[in-house]
């Protein structure tokens, strides 16, 4: 991984430390967005605004949609 970082640094003209800092900042931002989305989904489930379905039902619905699209 270090050799790939050094290669990218050479190609971009940026310091390896700057590339790592940017990558971590991007990761933290994405992680925060994901956490917010999961918290909102959990709140929806807990409040009853959204009802759960079991996995077998979900997969059956997906298979049905796929079959319909193939026939079209």
N, C-alpha and C positions, 0 to 999 in steps of 0.2 A: 504494500500500500504506500509505503514511503517513496518508493521509486516512481509510482504513478503520480504522487503529489509533486515530486521534484520535476517530473516531466511536464505536468500541467503548469507549474510555476514558470518553467523555462518558456513554454509556449505563450503564456499570457503576459509574461513580464512582471508578474506580481510575486510578492514574497509568499513562501509556503504558509507562514503564520497567518497572513491575511486571508488566504484561501480557506484555511481551517476555521478561522473565526467566522467567515461568511457562511460556511457550511453549517456550523453549529447554530448560528443565529437563525438560519432558515429552518433548521430542524426544530428548534425551540418554538418558532412561530407556528409551524405545522402541527406540532404537538399540542400547543395551546388551543388551536382551532379544533383539533380532533377532540380534545377534552371538553371544550364548550359544547360541541355537537352531541357527544355522548351524554353529558349532563342534561342537555335539553331533552334528548330522547328518553332518558330515564325519568325525568320529571313528567313527560307526556304519559309514560306507562303508569307511573305511580298515581297520577291524578285521574287516570281512566279515560283521558282523551284519545288514547290509542289502545287497541286491544291486541293481545298477542295471538299468534296462530302457531300450531305445532309444526315442526320441521317437515313431516310427511305431507301435510296439507300444502305447505309452501312449495315443496319440490313438485308435487302433482300439478299445481297451478303453473309453474314454470314449464314443465314438460308439455302441458296442454297448449300453452302459448307458442312454444317452439313448433309443435306439430301443426298448429293452425298456420303459422307463417310459412312452413315448408309446403303446405298445400296451396297457398296463395300464389 
